[in-house]
């Protein structure tokens, strides 16, 4: 993986199972939040998957599109692009109807000190979307942060683990789930809630956070000693395929990789790949934010890109000075403040 173009192609390469599911899905697809971290690659994956399925469905990408050139690029690739702020009721009301809606809008970084705005984005707006698109299939991105911190020996939280969000960001995300569940139930809208924990590609993510620290000679904080990661292409695939598994009440699905990974071990492996001696700070706490995604893997199969390959791609990207989004995940935070 040596260039953004190569990375974007790999992220948007549809597998046969996705093409089959998209072929069996009626109606157009509306992606709200198409300009965020996951949005562009999900839109591209949907475009290529629908083209392979031959259904002729439209992919409508909606965002404020703050990144210069992104709206034009997605339009050139076949998306119907709408530049709109969906937090504005008038703009939301003017959006076209669609049988299938993927909701990716959320607020995390900078939420400390902006708690009211964070709740408005993460809990109030999802309710407005659920009302606007009542009757459509609705898949909403959530987060594993709704769970409590647990010992690695537990194997991670399952979908049946009682929630225990830490901090206002996580609580507002649980608010998103509760509001969607209530309103979707009231209008008989089939929905799914994707508890993602942590998606990675070469420009951002937990692996980039660790690899850049090792490469730059900075100590790796091991206070949060274990993490889950998953290839973003797989997370996008599952999000799209979940449209065929929506229900009332919503399907709740953990999406992450099958491994509970040691942060110290990851840094050591990056040290070998980057020919650096990693340094460390902190001591491993007895708990971490960890999810068990067996339900997801049973429904959709395991991730198609494993940890060893992700480590190799990430190390090569960092060593080559590849472009980064410059958005650290904050996975080390244990107080829920981002």
Buried (B, 14 or more C-beta within 10 A) or exposed (E): BEEEEEBBEBBBBBBEBBBBBBBEBEBBBBBBBBBBBBBBBBBBBBBBBBBBBEBEBBBBBBBBBEEEEBBEBBEEBBBBBBEBEBBEEEBBEEBEEBBBBBBBBBBBEEBBEEBEBBBBBBBBBBBBBBBBBBEBBBBBBBBBBBBBBBEBEBEBBBBEBEBEBBBBBBBBBBBBBBBBBEBBBEBEBBBBBBBBBBBBBBBBBBBBBBBBBBBEEEEBBBBBBBBBBBBBBBBBBBBBBBBBBBEBEBBBBBBBBBBBBBBBEBBBBBBEBBEBEBEBEBEBBEBBBBBBBBBBBEBBBBBEBEBEEBBEBBBBBBBEEBEBEEBBBBBBBBEBEB
